[in-house]
């Protein structure tokens, strides 16, 4: 499925925990694409893009750990 980069001015979900795994992975791909584009064009990433990159990575890490724990 083609996707577009998520620019710093584009909307970003306030609560990543409400997204499905598929939605979160698609968001990750869009943020990664923007990060790649910014680094290639400007040799640095926009602060908002870095924040989004880390926020998505953090949410995915939490889900991996909680998934490994199973039902509590």
Predicted model as a PDB file, atoms N, CA, C, CB and O in Angstrom, pLDDT in the B-factor column:
MODEL        1                                                                  
ATOM      1  N   UNK A   1       0.846  -1.179   0.000  1.00 45.00           N  
ATOM      2  CA  UNK A   1       0.000   0.000   0.000  1.00 45.00           C  
ATOM      3  C   UNK A   1       0.886   1.235   0.000  1.00 45.00           C  
ATOM      4  CB  UNK A   1      -0.959   0.002   1.217  1.00 45.00           C  
ATOM      5  O   UNK A   1       1.715   1.403   0.894  1.00 45.00           O  
ATOM      6  N   UNK A   2       0.719   2.095  -0.988  1.00 56.00           N  
ATOM      7  CA  UNK A   2       1.538   3.301  -1.013  1.00 56.00           C  
ATOM      8  C   UNK A   2       1.152   4.252   0.115  1.00 56.00           C  
ATOM      9  CB  UNK A   2       1.406   4.005  -2.364  1.00 56.00           C  
ATOM     10  O   UNK A   2       0.003   4.284   0.557  1.00 56.00           O  
ATOM     11  N   UNK A   3       2.110   5.004   0.558  1.00 64.00           N  
ATOM     12  CA  UNK A   3       1.862   5.976   1.627  1.00 64.00           C  
ATOM     13  C   UNK A   3       2.675   7.219   1.340  1.00 64.00           C  
ATOM     14  CB  UNK A   3       2.219   5.391   3.029  1.00 64.00           C  
ATOM     15  O   UNK A   3       3.595   7.210   0.522  1.00 64.00           O  
ATOM     16  N   UNK A   4       2.323   8.269   2.017  1.00 89.00           N  
ATOM     17  CA  UNK A   4       3.068   9.514   1.861  1.00 89.00           C  
ATOM     18  C   UNK A   4       3.783   9.821   3.167  1.00 89.00           C  
ATOM     19  CB  UNK A   4       2.129  10.687   1.452  1.00 89.00           C  
ATOM     20  O   UNK A   4       3.405   9.338   4.235  1.00 89.00           O  
ATOM     21  N   UNK A   5       4.804  10.619   3.058  1.00 94.00           N  
ATOM     22  CA  UNK A   5       5.533  11.038   4.251  1.00 94.00           C  
ATOM     23  C   UNK A   5       4.616  11.893   5.120  1.00 94.00           C  
ATOM     24  CB  UNK A   5       6.827  11.821   3.872  1.00 94.00           C  
ATOM     25  O   UNK A   5       3.752  12.608   4.612  1.00 94.00           O  
ATOM     26  N   UNK A   6       4.810  11.812   6.413  1.00 95.00           N  
ATOM     27  CA  UNK A   6       4.023  12.607   7.358  1.00 95.00           C  
ATOM     28  C   UNK A   6       4.829  13.849   7.709  1.00 95.00           C  
ATOM     29  CB  UNK A   6       3.662  11.783   8.647  1.00 95.00           C  
ATOM     30  O   UNK A   6       5.741  13.794   8.534  1.00 95.00           O  
ATOM     31  N   UNK A   7       4.494  14.950   7.091  1.00 95.00           N  
ATOM     32  CA  UNK A   7       5.220  16.203   7.304  1.00 95.00           C  
ATOM     33  C   UNK A   7       4.947  16.754   8.699  1.00 95.00           C  
ATOM     34  CB  UNK A   7       4.828  17.242   6.238  1.00 95.00           C  
ATOM     35  O   UNK A   7       3.916  16.440   9.295  1.00 95.00           O  
ATOM     36  N   UNK A   8       5.851  17.565   9.224  1.00 96.00           N  
ATOM     37  CA  UNK A   8       5.658  18.135  10.561  1.00 96.00           C  
ATOM     38  C   UNK A   8       4.351  18.919  10.708  1.00 96.00           C  
ATOM     39  CB  UNK A   8       6.818  19.036  10.895  1.00 96.00           C  
ATOM     40  O   UNK A   8       3.800  19.004  11.806  1.00 96.00           O  
ATOM     41  N   UNK A   9       3.861  19.484   9.622  1.00 96.00           N  
ATOM     42  CA  UNK A   9       2.618  20.262   9.676  1.00 96.00           C  
ATOM     43  C   UNK A   9       1.364  19.391   9.583  1.00 96.00           C  
ATOM     44  CB  UNK A   9       2.605  21.280   8.558  1.00 96.00           C  
ATOM     45  O   UNK A   9       0.259  19.879   9.821  1.00 96.00           O  
ATOM     46  N   UNK A  10       1.520  18.110   9.242  1.00 96.00           N  
ATOM     47  CA  UNK A  10       0.375  17.198   9.143  1.00 96.00           C  
ATOM     48  C   UNK A  10      -0.118  16.795  10.531  1.00 96.00           C  
ATOM     49  CB  UNK A  10       0.752  15.942   8.329  1.00 96.00           C  
ATOM     50  O   UNK A  10       0.639  16.804  11.501  1.00 96.00           O  
ATOM     51  N   UNK A  11      -1.390  16.445  10.604  1.00 96.00           N  
ATOM     52  CA  UNK A  11      -1.965  15.995  11.876  1.00 96.00           C  
ATOM     53  C   UNK A  11      -1.272  14.730  12.366  1.00 96.00           C  
ATOM     54  CB  UNK A  11      -3.476  15.745  11.728  1.00 96.00           C  
ATOM     55  O   UNK A  11      -0.850  13.879  11.584  1.00 96.00           O  
ATOM     56  N   UNK A  12      -1.170  14.639  13.686  1.00 97.00           N  
ATOM     57  CA  UNK A  12      -0.561  13.481  14.341  1.00 97.00           C  
ATOM     58  C   UNK A  12      -1.482  13.094  15.493  1.00 97.00           C  
ATOM     59  CB  UNK A  12       0.913  13.794  14.850  1.00 97.00           C  
ATOM     60  O   UNK A  12      -1.939  13.968  16.229  1.00 97.00           O  
ATOM     61  N   UNK A  13      -1.764  11.799  15.665  1.00 97.00           N  
ATOM     62  CA  UNK A  13      -2.681  11.378  16.729  1.00 97.00           C  
ATOM     63  C   UNK A  13      -2.188  11.811  18.113  1.00 97.00           C  
ATOM     64  CB  UNK A  13      -2.860   9.860  16.695  1.00 97.00           C  
ATOM     65  O   UNK A  13      -0.998  11.729  18.416  1.00 97.00           O  
ATOM     66  N   UNK A  14      -3.117  12.268  18.935  1.00 95.00           N  
ATOM     67  CA  UNK A  14      -2.773  12.684  20.299  1.00 95.00           C  
ATOM     68  C   UNK A  14      -2.466  11.482  21.188  1.00 95.00           C  
ATOM     69  CB  UNK A  14      -3.914  13.503  20.909  1.00 95.00           C  
ATOM     70  O   UNK A  14      -1.622  11.560  22.080  1.00 95.00           O  
ATOM     71  N   UNK A  15      -3.155  10.375  20.937  1.00 94.00           N  
ATOM     72  CA  UNK A  15      -3.001   9.186  21.773  1.00 94.00           C  
ATOM     73  C   UNK A  15      -2.720   7.980  20.880  1.00 94.00           C  
ATOM     74  CB  UNK A  15      -4.271   8.947  22.644  1.00 94.00           C  
ATOM     75  O   UNK A  15      -3.630   7.428  20.261  1.00 94.00           O  
ATOM     76  N   UNK A  16      -1.467   7.583  20.822  1.00 94.00           N  
ATOM     77  CA  UNK A  16      -1.078   6.462  19.956  1.00 94.00           C  
ATOM     78  C   UNK A  16      -1.634   5.128  20.450  1.00 94.00           C  
ATOM     79  CB  UNK A  16       0.440   6.378  19.862  1.00 94.00           C  
ATOM     80  O   UNK A  16      -1.752   4.182  19.672  1.00 94.00           O  
ATOM     81  N   UNK A  17      -1.970   5.047  21.719  1.00 91.00           N  
ATOM     82  CA  UNK A  17      -2.472   3.785  22.269  1.00 91.00           C  
ATOM     83  C   UNK A  17      -3.837   3.408  21.707  1.00 91.00           C  
ATOM     84  CB  UNK A  17      -2.553   3.874  23.779  1.00 91.00           C  
ATOM     85  O   UNK A  17      -4.257   2.258  21.834  1.00 91.00           O  
ATOM     86  N   UNK A  18      -4.539   4.359  21.086  1.00 92.00           N  
ATOM     87  CA  UNK A  18      -5.859   4.060  20.519  1.00 92.00           C  
ATOM     88  C   UNK A  18      -5.760   3.473  19.112  1.00 92.00           C  
ATOM     89  CB  UNK A  18      -6.713   5.322  20.488  1.00 92.00           C  
ATOM     90  O   UNK A  18      -6.762   3.005  18.571  1.00 92.00           O  
ATOM     91  N   UNK A  19      -4.577   3.490  18.514  1.00 93.00           N  
ATOM     92  CA  UNK A  19      -4.397   2.975  17.158  1.00 93.00           C  
ATOM     93  C   UNK A  19      -4.254   1.461  17.168  1.00 93.00           C  
ATOM     94  CB  UNK A  19      -3.173   3.614  16.498  1.00 93.00           C  
ATOM     95  O   UNK A  19      -3.733   0.877  18.118  1.00 93.00           O  
ATOM     96  N   UNK A  20      -4.723   0.841  16.100  1.00 91.00           N  
ATOM     97  CA  UNK A  20      -4.485  -0.593  15.934  1.00 91.00           C  
ATOM     98  C   UNK A  20      -3.021  -0.798  15.588  1.00 91.00           C  
ATOM     99  CB  UNK A  20      -5.410  -1.203  14.832  1.00 91.00           C  
ATOM    100  O   UNK A  20      -2.309   0.150  15.254  1.00 91.00           O  
ATOM    101  N   UNK A  21      -2.589  -2.021  15.670  1.00 90.00           N  
ATOM    102  CA  UNK A  21      -1.194  -2.329  15.320  1.00 90.00           C  
ATOM    103  C   UNK A  21      -0.905  -1.930  13.867  1.00 90.00           C  
ATOM    104  CB  UNK A  21      -0.901  -3.842  15.529  1.00 90.00           C  
ATOM    105  O   UNK A  21       0.140  -1.350  13.570  1.00 90.00           O  
ATOM    106  N   UNK A  22      -1.840  -2.246  12.971  1.00 91.00           N  
ATOM    107  CA  UNK A  22      -1.662  -1.910  11.553  1.00 91.00           C  
ATOM    108  C   UNK A  22      -1.593  -0.394  11.345  1.00 91.00           C  
ATOM    109  CB  UNK A  22      -2.810  -2.504  10.717  1.00 91.00           C  
ATOM    110  O   UNK A  22      -0.766   0.089  10.571  1.00 91.00           O  
ATOM    111  N   UNK A  23      -2.457   0.353  12.030  1.00 94.00           N  
ATOM    112  CA  UNK A  23      -2.431   1.810  11.918  1.00 94.00           C  
ATOM    113  C   UNK A  23      -1.119   2.379  12.449  1.00 94.00           C  
ATOM    114  CB  UNK A  23      -3.615   2.424  12.672  1.00 94.00           C  
ATOM    115  O   UNK A  23      -0.555   3.305  11.866  1.00 94.00           O  
ATOM    116  N   UNK A  24      -0.644   1.827  13.546  1.00 94.00           N  
ATOM    117  CA  UNK A  24       0.607   2.286  14.134  1.00 94.00           C  
ATOM    118  C   UNK A  24       1.788   1.983  13.210  1.00 94.00           C  
ATOM    119  CB  UNK A  24       0.822   1.631  15.505  1.00 94.00           C  
ATOM    120  O   UNK A  24       2.693   2.807  13.071  1.00 94.00           O  
ATOM    121  N   UNK A  25       1.784   0.832  12.592  1.00 93.00           N  
ATOM    122  CA  UNK A  25       2.859   0.480  11.662  1.00 93.00           C  
ATOM    123  C   UNK A  25       2.829   1.366  10.419  1.00 93.00           C  
ATOM    124  CB  UNK A  25       2.750  -0.993  11.257  1.00 93.00           C  
ATOM    125  O   UNK A  25       3.880   1.729   9.890  1.00 93.00           O  
ATOM    126  N   UNK A  26       1.632   1.713   9.952  1.00 95.00           N  
ATOM    127  CA  UNK A  26       1.523   2.620   8.814  1.00 95.00           C  
ATOM    128  C   UNK A  26       2.023   4.015   9.196  1.00 95.00           C  
ATOM    129  CB  UNK A  26       0.064   2.690   8.313  1.00 95.00           C  
ATOM    130  O   UNK A  26       2.711   4.669   8.412  1.00 95.00           O  
ATOM    131  N   UNK A  27       1.679   4.461  10.395  1.00 97.00           N  
ATOM    132  CA  UNK A  27       2.162   5.749  10.886  1.00 97.00           C  
ATOM    133  C   UNK A  27       3.683   5.735  10.998  1.00 97.00           C  
ATOM    134  CB  UNK A  27       1.525   6.085  12.250  1.00 97.00           C  
ATOM    135  O   UNK A  27       4.348   6.706  10.639  1.00 97.00           O  
ATOM    136  N   UNK A  28       4.224   4.637  11.493  1.00 96.00           N  
ATOM    137  CA  UNK A  28       5.680   4.496  11.597  1.00 96.00           C  
ATOM    138  C   UNK A  28       6.335   4.635  10.226  1.00 96.00           C  
ATOM    139  CB  UNK A  28       6.049   3.139  12.226  1.00 96.00           C  
ATOM    140  O   UNK A  28       7.345   5.323  10.086  1.00 96.00           O  
ATOM    141  N   UNK A  29       5.768   3.990   9.229  1.00 95.00           N  
ATOM    142  CA  UNK A  29       6.325   4.058   7.879  1.00 95.00           C  
ATOM    143  C   UNK A  29       6.296   5.487   7.342  1.00 95.00           C  
ATOM    144  CB  UNK A  29       5.554   3.127   6.937  1.00 95.00           C  
ATOM    145  O   UNK A  29       7.249   5.931   6.703  1.00 95.00           O  
ATOM    146  N   UNK A  30       5.208   6.206   7.599  1.00 96.00           N  
ATOM    147  CA  UNK A  30       5.091   7.585   7.117  1.00 96.00           C  
ATOM    148  C   UNK A  30       6.084   8.509   7.825  1.00 96.00           C  
ATOM    149  CB  UNK A  30       3.659   8.100   7.320  1.00 96.00           C  
ATOM    150  O   UNK A  30       6.691   9.374   7.192  1.00 96.00           O  
ATOM    151  N   UNK A  31       6.248   8.326   9.137  1.00 97.00           N  
ATOM    152  CA  UNK A  31       7.208   9.134   9.888  1.00 97.00           C  
ATOM    153  C   UNK A  31       8.633   8.815   9.432  1.00 97.00           C  
ATOM    154  CB  UNK A  31       7.057   8.887  11.411  1.00 97.00           C  
ATOM    155  O   UNK A  31       9.448   9.720   9.254  1.00 97.00           O  
ATOM    156  N   UNK A  32       8.930   7.535   9.244  1.00 96.00           N  
ATOM    157  CA  UNK A  32      10.260   7.139   8.779  1.00 96.00           C  
ATOM    158  C   UNK A  32      10.564   7.725   7.404  1.00 96.00           C  
ATOM    159  CB  UNK A  32      10.376   5.614   8.734  1.00 96.00           C  
ATOM    160  O   UNK A  32      11.689   8.150   7.143  1.00 96.00           O  
ATOM    161  N   UNK A  33       9.570   7.749   6.533  1.00 96.00           N  
ATOM    162  CA  UNK A  33       9.759   8.319   5.198  1.00 96.00           C  
ATOM    163  C   UNK A  33      10.093   9.806   5.295  1.00 96.00           C  
ATOM    164  CB  UNK A  33       8.496   8.109   4.334  1.00 96.00           C  
ATOM    165  O   UNK A  33      10.982  10.292   4.597  1.00 96.00           O  
ATOM    166  N   UNK A  34       9.380  10.525   6.162  1.00 96.00           N  
ATOM    167  CA  UNK A  34       9.662  11.955   6.325  1.00 96.00           C  
ATOM    168  C   UNK A  34      11.051  12.165   6.916  1.00 96.00           C  
ATOM    169  CB  UNK A  34       8.599  12.618   7.221  1.00 96.00           C  
ATOM    170  O   UNK A  34      11.783  13.053   6.480  1.00 96.00           O  
ATOM    171  N   UNK A  35      11.413  11.366   7.891  1.00 96.00           N  
ATOM    172  CA  UNK A  35      12.740  11.472   8.498  1.00 96.00           C  
ATOM    173  C   UNK A  35      13.825  11.261   7.442  1.00 96.00           C  
ATOM    174  CB  UNK A  35      12.899  10.445   9.643  1.00 96.00           C  
ATOM    175  O   UNK A  35      14.807  12.002   7.396  1.00 96.00           O  
ATOM    176  N   UNK A  36      13.644  10.259   6.606  1.00 96.00           N  
ATOM    177  CA  UNK A  36      14.581   9.968   5.527  1.00 96.00           C  
ATOM    178  C   UNK A  36      14.679  11.154   4.558  1.00 96.00           C  
ATOM    179  CB  UNK A  36      14.150   8.694   4.773  1.00 96.00           C  
ATOM    180  O   UNK A  36      15.773  11.560   4.166  1.00 96.00           O  
ATOM    181  N   UNK A  37      13.524  11.698   4.184  1.00 95.00           N  
ATOM    182  CA  UNK A  37      13.513  12.828   3.243  1.00 95.00           C  
ATOM    183  C   UNK A  37      14.213  14.051   3.833  1.00 95.00           C  
ATOM    184  CB  UNK A  37      12.068  13.189   2.859  1.00 95.00           C  
ATOM    185  O   UNK A  37      15.010  14.705   3.160  1.00 95.00           O  
ATOM    186  N   UNK A  38      13.910  14.352   5.091  1.00 96.00           N  
ATOM    187  CA  UNK A  38      14.522  15.528   5.723  1.00 96.00           C  
ATOM    188  C   UNK A  38      16.037  15.374   5.844  1.00 96.00           C  
ATOM    189  CB  UNK A  38      13.910  15.764   7.108  1.00 96.00           C  
ATOM    190  O   UNK A  38      16.786  16.311   5.570  1.00 96.00           O  
ATOM    191  N   UNK A  39      16.472  14.212   6.247  1.00 95.00           N  
ATOM    192  CA  UNK A  39      17.919  13.989   6.405  1.00 95.00           C  
ATOM    193  C   UNK A  39      18.644  14.081   5.062  1.00 95.00           C  
ATOM    194  CB  UNK A  39      18.182  12.614   7.049  1.00 95.00           C  
ATOM    195  O   UNK A  39      19.769  14.577   4.994  1.00 95.00           O  
ATOM    196  N   UNK A  40      18.008  13.609   4.009  1.00 94.00           N  
ATOM    197  CA  UNK A  40      18.619  13.702   2.685  1.00 94.00           C  
ATOM    198  C   UNK A  40      18.603  15.121   2.147  1.00 94.00           C  
ATOM    199  CB  UNK A  40      17.910  12.784   1.719  1.00 94.00           C  
ATOM    200  O   UNK A  40      19.552  15.543   1.486  1.00 94.00           O  
ATOM    201  N   UNK A  41      17.547  15.856   2.417  1.00 93.00           N  
ATOM    202  CA  UNK A  41      17.422  17.210   1.874  1.00 93.00           C  
ATOM    203  C   UNK A  41      18.177  18.245   2.700  1.00 93.00           C  
ATOM    204  CB  UNK A  41      15.965  17.598   1.789  1.00 93.00           C  
ATOM    205  O   UNK A  41      18.782  19.163   2.146  1.00 93.00           O  
ATOM    206  N   UNK A  42      18.142  18.101   4.014  1.00 92.00           N  
ATOM    207  CA  UNK A  42      18.686  19.153   4.889  1.00 92.00           C  
ATOM    208  C   UNK A  42      19.846  18.681   5.773  1.00 92.00           C  
ATOM    209  CB  UNK A  42      17.585  19.695   5.769  1.00 92.00           C  
ATOM    210  O   UNK A  42      20.438  19.474   6.506  1.00 92.00           O  
ATOM    211  N   UNK A  43      20.158  17.408   5.698  1.00 93.00           N  
ATOM    212  CA  UNK A  43      21.202  16.792   6.521  1.00 93.00           C  
ATOM    213  C   UNK A  43      20.863  16.813   8.011  1.00 93.00           C  
ATOM    214  CB  UNK A  43      22.523  17.500   6.292  1.00 93.00           C  
ATOM    215  O   UNK A  43      21.730  16.586   8.855  1.00 93.00           O  
ATOM    216  N   UNK A  44      19.609  17.083   8.325  1.00 93.00           N  
ATOM    217  CA  UNK A  44      19.117  17.083   9.705  1.00 93.00           C  
ATOM    218  C   UNK A  44      17.606  16.918   9.667  1.00 93.00           C  
ATOM    219  CB  UNK A  44      19.522  18.399  10.463  1.00 93.00           C  
ATOM    220  O   UNK A  44      16.961  17.213   8.660  1.00 93.00           O  
ATOM    221  N   UNK A  45      17.057  16.449  10.761  1.00 94.00           N  
ATOM    222  CA  UNK A  45      15.611  16.258  10.830  1.00 94.00           C  
ATOM    223  C   UNK A  45      14.957  17.383  11.619  1.00 94.00           C  
ATOM    224  CB  UNK A  45      15.275  14.903  11.463  1.00 94.00           C  
ATOM    225  O   UNK A  45      15.564  17.958  12.522  1.00 94.00           O  
ATOM    226  N   UNK A  46      13.739  17.682  11.273  1.00 96.00           N  
ATOM    227  CA  UNK A  46      12.927  18.669  11.995  1.00 96.00           C  
ATOM    228  C   UNK A  46      12.633  18.117  13.392  1.00 96.00           C  
ATOM    229  CB  UNK A  46      11.591  18.992  11.219  1.00 96.00           C  
ATOM    230  O   UNK A  46      12.446  16.911  13.550  1.00 96.00           O  
ATOM    231  N   UNK A  47      12.590  18.966  14.380  1.00 96.00           N  
ATOM    232  CA  UNK A  47      12.334  18.541  15.756  1.00 96.00           C  
ATOM    233  C   UNK A  47      11.025  17.787  15.913  1.00 96.00           C  
ATOM    234  CB  UNK A  47      12.330  19.733  16.665  1.00 96.00           C  
ATOM    235  O   UNK A  47      10.957  16.808  16.657  1.00 96.00           O  
ATOM    236  N   UNK A  48       9.991  18.232  15.223  1.00 97.00           N  
ATOM    237  CA  UNK A  48       8.688  17.555  15.313  1.00 97.00           C  
ATOM    238  C   UNK A  48       8.768  16.147  14.734  1.00 97.00           C  
ATOM    239  CB  UNK A  48       7.603  18.368  14.576  1.00 97.00           C  
ATOM    240  O   UNK A  48       8.153  15.221  15.263  1.00 97.00           O  
ATOM    241  N   UNK A  49       9.510  15.985  13.667  1.00 97.00           N  
ATOM    242  CA  UNK A  49       9.670  14.657  13.066  1.00 97.00           C  
ATOM    243  C   UNK A  49      10.416  13.735  14.020  1.00 97.00           C  
ATOM    244  CB  UNK A  49      10.417  14.751  11.717  1.00 97.00           C  
ATOM    245  O   UNK A  49      10.060  12.564  14.151  1.00 97.00           O  
ATOM    246  N   UNK A  50      11.440  14.244  14.682  1.00 97.00           N  
ATOM    247  CA  UNK A  50      12.175  13.432  15.663  1.00 97.00           C  
ATOM    248  C   UNK A  50      11.279  13.038  16.835  1.00 97.00           C  
ATOM    249  CB  UNK A  50      13.406  14.197  16.178  1.00 97.00           C  
ATOM    250  O   UNK A  50      11.329  11.902  17.308  1.00 97.00           O  
ATOM    251  N   UNK A  51      10.460  13.983  17.301  1.00 98.00           N  
ATOM    252  CA  UNK A  51       9.519  13.678  18.375  1.00 98.00           C  
ATOM    253  C   UNK A  51       8.574  12.553  17.946  1.00 98.00           C  
ATOM    254  CB  UNK A  51       8.714  14.940  18.767  1.00 98.00           C  
ATOM    255  O   UNK A  51       8.357  11.598  18.692  1.00 98.00           O  
ATOM    256  N   UNK A  52       8.021  12.670  16.751  1.00 98.00           N  
ATOM    257  CA  UNK A  52       7.079  11.664  16.254  1.00 98.00           C  
ATOM    258  C   UNK A  52       7.755  10.309  16.074  1.00 98.00           C  
ATOM    259  CB  UNK A  52       6.465  12.119  14.929  1.00 98.00           C  
ATOM    260  O   UNK A  52       7.177   9.274  16.405  1.00 98.00           O  
ATOM    261  N   UNK A  53       8.961  10.315  15.558  1.00 98.00           N  
ATOM    262  CA  UNK A  53       9.717   9.080  15.386  1.00 98.00           C  
ATOM    263  C   UNK A  53       9.880   8.364  16.733  1.00 98.00           C  
ATOM    264  CB  UNK A  53      11.100   9.375  14.758  1.00 98.00           C  
ATOM    265  O   UNK A  53       9.657   7.158  16.839  1.00 98.00           O  
ATOM    266  N   UNK A  54      10.268   9.120  17.743  1.00 98.00           N  
ATOM    267  CA  UNK A  54      10.465   8.540  19.076  1.00 98.00           C  
ATOM    268  C   UNK A  54       9.161   8.123  19.732  1.00 98.00           C  
ATOM    269  CB  UNK A  54      11.180   9.525  19.967  1.00 98.00           C  
ATOM    270  O   UNK A  54       9.119   7.100  20.415  1.00 98.00           O  
ATOM    271  N   UNK A  55       8.095   8.890  19.540  1.00 98.00           N  
ATOM    272  CA  UNK A  55       6.797   8.554  20.123  1.00 98.00           C  
ATOM    273  C   UNK A  55       6.270   7.245  19.559  1.00 98.00           C  
ATOM    274  CB  UNK A  55       5.790   9.676  19.871  1.00 98.00           C  
ATOM    275  O   UNK A  55       5.777   6.397  20.304  1.00 98.00           O  
ATOM    276  N   UNK A  56       6.372   7.080  18.258  1.00 97.00           N  
ATOM    277  CA  UNK A  56       5.903   5.842  17.621  1.00 97.00           C  
ATOM    278  C   UNK A  56       6.775   4.669  18.050  1.00 97.00           C  
ATOM    279  CB  UNK A  56       5.911   5.980  16.078  1.00 97.00           C  
ATOM    280  O   UNK A  56       6.255   3.598  18.364  1.00 97.00           O  
ATOM    281  N   UNK A  57       8.082   4.853  18.070  1.00 96.00           N  
ATOM    282  CA  UNK A  57       8.986   3.782  18.498  1.00 96.00           C  
ATOM    283  C   UNK A  57       8.696   3.374  19.942  1.00 96.00           C  
ATOM    284  CB  UNK A  57      10.456   4.229  18.357  1.00 96.00           C  
ATOM    285  O   UNK A  57       8.730   2.188  20.271  1.00 96.00           O  
ATOM    286  N   UNK A  58       8.415   4.336  20.789  1.00 96.00           N  
ATOM    287  CA  UNK A  58       8.099   4.062  22.191  1.00 96.00           C  
ATOM    288  C   UNK A  58       6.805   3.255  22.303  1.00 96.00           C  
ATOM    289  CB  UNK A  58       7.977   5.379  22.984  1.00 96.00           C  
ATOM    290  O   UNK A  58       6.747   2.280  23.053  1.00 96.00           O  
ATOM    291  N   UNK A  59       5.785   3.647  21.575  1.00 94.00           N  
ATOM    292  CA  UNK A  59       4.505   2.921  21.614  1.00 94.00           C  
ATOM    293  C   UNK A  59       4.684   1.491  21.113  1.00 94.00           C  
ATOM    294  CB  UNK A  59       3.436   3.650  20.764  1.00 94.00           C  
ATOM    295  O   UNK A  59       4.132   0.558  21.696  1.00 94.00           O  
ATOM    296  N   UNK A  60       5.441   1.313  20.053  1.00 93.00           N  
ATOM    297  CA  UNK A  60       5.682  -0.043  19.540  1.00 93.00           C  
ATOM    298  C   UNK A  60       6.460  -0.882  20.552  1.00 93.00           C  
ATOM    299  CB  UNK A  60       6.451   0.015  18.204  1.00 93.00           C  
ATOM    300  O   UNK A  60       6.175  -2.068  20.717  1.00 93.00           O  
ATOM    301  N   UNK A  61       7.434  -0.284  21.228  1.00 93.00           N  
ATOM    302  CA  UNK A  61       8.207  -1.007  22.243  1.00 93.00           C  
ATOM    303  C   UNK A  61       7.314  -1.430  23.406  1.00 93.00           C  
ATOM    304  CB  UNK A  61       9.368  -0.135  22.758  1.00 93.00           C  
ATOM    305  O   UNK A  61       7.421  -2.554  23.897  1.00 93.00           O  
ATOM    306  N   UNK A  62       6.441  -0.539  23.841  1.00 92.00           N  
ATOM    307  CA  UNK A  62       5.514  -0.880  24.928  1.00 92.00           C  
ATOM    308  C   UNK A  62       4.645  -2.063  24.522  1.00 92.00           C  
ATOM    309  CB  UNK A  62       4.627   0.336  25.299  1.00 92.00           C  
ATOM    310  O   UNK A  62       4.446  -2.995  25.302  1.00 92.00           O  
ATOM    311  N   UNK A  63       4.134  -2.021  23.306  1.00 90.00           N  
ATOM    312  CA  UNK A  63       3.269  -3.114  22.845  1.00 90.00           C  
ATOM    313  C   UNK A  63       4.032  -4.431  22.744  1.00 90.00           C  
ATOM    314  CB  UNK A  63       2.655  -2.768  21.488  1.00 90.00           C  
ATOM    315  O   UNK A  63       3.477  -5.490  23.036  1.00 90.00           O  
ATOM    316  N   UNK A  64       5.286  -4.376  22.339  1.00 89.00           N  
ATOM    317  CA  UNK A  64       6.081  -5.610  22.276  1.00 89.00           C  
ATOM    318  C   UNK A  64       6.243  -6.207  23.666  1.00 89.00           C  
ATOM    319  CB  UNK A  64       7.467  -5.339  21.650  1.00 89.00           C  
ATOM    320  O   UNK A  64       6.079  -7.414  23.844  1.00 89.00           O  
ATOM    321  N   UNK A  65       6.561  -5.381  24.643  1.00 87.00           N  
ATOM    322  CA  UNK A  65       6.759  -5.860  26.006  1.00 87.00           C  
ATOM    323  C   UNK A  65       5.448  -6.380  26.577  1.00 87.00           C  
ATOM    324  CB  UNK A  65       7.326  -4.744  26.898  1.00 87.00           C  
ATOM    325  O   UNK A  65       5.417  -7.471  27.145  1.00 87.00           O  
ATOM    326  N   UNK A  66       4.380  -5.631  26.438  1.00 84.00           N  
ATOM    327  CA  UNK A  66       3.095  -6.067  26.976  1.00 84.00           C  
ATOM    328  C   UNK A  66       2.587  -7.308  26.257  1.00 84.00           C  
ATOM    329  CB  UNK A  66       2.070  -4.946  26.869  1.00 84.00           C  
ATOM    330  O   UNK A  66       1.936  -8.162  26.859  1.00 84.00           O  
ATOM    331  N   UNK A  67       2.883  -7.401  24.978  1.00 79.00           N  
ATOM    332  CA  UNK A  67       2.497  -8.595  24.232  1.00 79.00           C  
ATOM    333  C   UNK A  67       3.242  -9.825  24.743  1.00 79.00           C  
ATOM    334  CB  UNK A  67       2.766  -8.398  22.738  1.00 79.00           C  
ATOM    335  O   UNK A  67       2.685 -10.922  24.774  1.00 79.00           O  
ATOM    336  N   UNK A  68       4.486  -9.644  25.138  1.00 63.00           N  
ATOM    337  CA  UNK A  68       5.275 -10.746  25.664  1.00 63.00           C  
ATOM    338  C   UNK A  68       4.781 -11.184  27.045  1.00 63.00           C  
ATOM    339  CB  UNK A  68       6.744 -10.349  25.737  1.00 63.00           C  
ATOM    340  O   UNK A  68       4.935 -12.343  27.431  1.00 63.00           O  
ATOM    341  N   UNK A  69       4.183 -10.240  27.784  1.00 60.00           N  
ATOM    342  CA  UNK A  69       3.679 -10.565  29.113  1.00 60.00           C  
ATOM    343  C   UNK A  69       2.393 -11.376  29.065  1.00 60.00           C  
ATOM    344  CB  UNK A  69       3.451  -9.300  29.898  1.00 60.00           C  
ATOM    345  O   UNK A  69       2.096 -12.145  29.980  1.00 60.00           O  
ATOM    346  N   UNK A  70       1.635 -11.197  27.990  1.00 56.00           N  
ATOM    347  CA  UNK A  70       0.353 -11.880  27.892  1.00 56.00           C  
ATOM    348  C   UNK A  70      -0.672 -11.225  28.783  1.00 56.00           C  
ATOM    349  CB  UNK A  70       0.497 -13.346  28.251  1.00 56.00           C  
ATOM    350  O   UNK A  70      -0.440 -10.129  29.294  1.00 56.00           O  
ATOM    351  N   UNK A  71      -1.812 -11.882  28.982  1.00 56.00           N  
ATOM    352  CA  UNK A  71      -2.864 -11.293  29.820  1.00 56.00           C  
ATOM    353  C   UNK A  71      -2.397 -11.138  31.262  1.00 56.00           C  
ATOM    354  CB  UNK A  71      -4.133 -12.153  29.770  1.00 56.00           C  
ATOM    355  O   UNK A  71      -1.725 -12.014  31.807  1.00 56.00           O  
ATOM    356  N   UNK A  72      -2.758 -10.031  31.862  1.00 50.00           N  
ATOM    357  CA  UNK A  72      -2.364  -9.779  33.252  1.00 50.00           C  
ATOM    358  C   UNK A  72      -3.463 -10.172  34.212  1.00 50.00           C  
ATOM    359  CB  UNK A  72      -2.005  -8.314  33.452  1.00 50.00           C  
ATOM    360  O   UNK A  72      -3.304 -10.028  35.425  1.00 50.00           O  
TER     361      UNK A  72                                                      
ENDMDL                                                                          
END                                                                             
